[in-house]
């Protein structure tokens, strides 16, 4: 992992789920350094007994380029 980067993953369902439920995961990446970091790639493995359905390709970044 790169120094100065924090990565958090959360889910909208944290207790039991039933067959057919959708689980939304959110991955948050934060640059804690005072330098711009380029070419960051994040890989996330799909949990066992789940399947990929869809992805929201939206993202947020600070307009000053700090994070």
C-alpha positions as CSV (number, residue, x, y, z in Angstrom):
1,X,0.0,0.0,0.0
2,X,1.2,3.5,-0.7
3,X,2.3,5.7,2.2
4,X,-0.1,8.6,3.0
5,X,-3.2,7.0,1.6
6,X,-6.1,5.8,3.7
7,X,-8.7,3.4,2.3
8,X,-12.0,2.5,3.9
9,X,-14.7,0.1,2.7
10,X,-18.2,0.1,4.1
11,X,-21.4,-1.7,3.3
12,X,-25.0,-0.5,3.7
13,X,-25.9,-3.9,5.2
14,X,-23.8,-5.1,8.1
15,X,-26.0,-7.9,9.5
16,X,-27.5,-10.9,7.8
17,X,-28.9,-10.7,4.3
18,X,-31.2,-12.9,2.4
19,X,-31.0,-14.3,-1.1
20,X,-31.7,-11.6,-3.6
21,X,-30.8,-8.7,-1.3
22,X,-28.5,-6.0,-2.8
23,X,-25.5,-4.8,-0.8
24,X,-24.0,-1.5,-1.6
25,X,-20.3,-1.1,-0.9
26,X,-18.6,2.3,-0.7
27,X,-14.8,2.7,-1.0
28,X,-13.3,5.9,0.3
29,X,-9.7,6.8,-0.6
30,X,-8.0,9.8,1.2
31,X,-4.6,11.3,0.4
32,X,-3.2,12.3,3.7
33,X,0.1,13.6,2.3
34,X,0.8,17.2,1.1
35,X,1.7,15.9,-2.3
36,X,-0.3,15.0,-5.4
37,X,-0.4,11.3,-6.0
38,X,-0.8,10.0,-9.5
39,X,-1.8,6.7,-11.0
40,X,-3.5,5.2,-8.0
41,X,-5.3,1.9,-8.7
42,X,-7.6,0.2,-6.3
43,X,-8.6,-3.5,-6.6
44,X,-11.5,-4.9,-4.6
45,X,-12.4,-8.6,-4.4
46,X,-16.1,-9.6,-4.5
47,X,-17.0,-11.4,-1.3
48,X,-17.7,-15.1,-1.4
49,X,-21.3,-16.1,-2.1
50,X,-22.1,-12.7,-3.8
51,X,-22.1,-11.6,-7.4
52,X,-21.4,-8.3,-9.1
53,X,-24.6,-6.5,-10.3
54,X,-23.8,-2.9,-11.2
55,X,-21.4,-0.1,-10.4
56,X,-21.9,3.7,-9.9
57,X,-19.0,5.2,-11.7
58,X,-19.4,8.5,-10.0
59,X,-16.6,9.9,-7.8
60,X,-15.7,12.9,-5.8
61,X,-12.5,14.8,-5.6
62,X,-11.4,18.1,-4.1
63,X,-11.2,20.8,-6.8
64,X,-7.9,22.0,-5.4
65,X,-6.4,18.6,-6.2
66,X,-5.4,17.8,-2.6
67,X,-7.4,14.6,-2.3
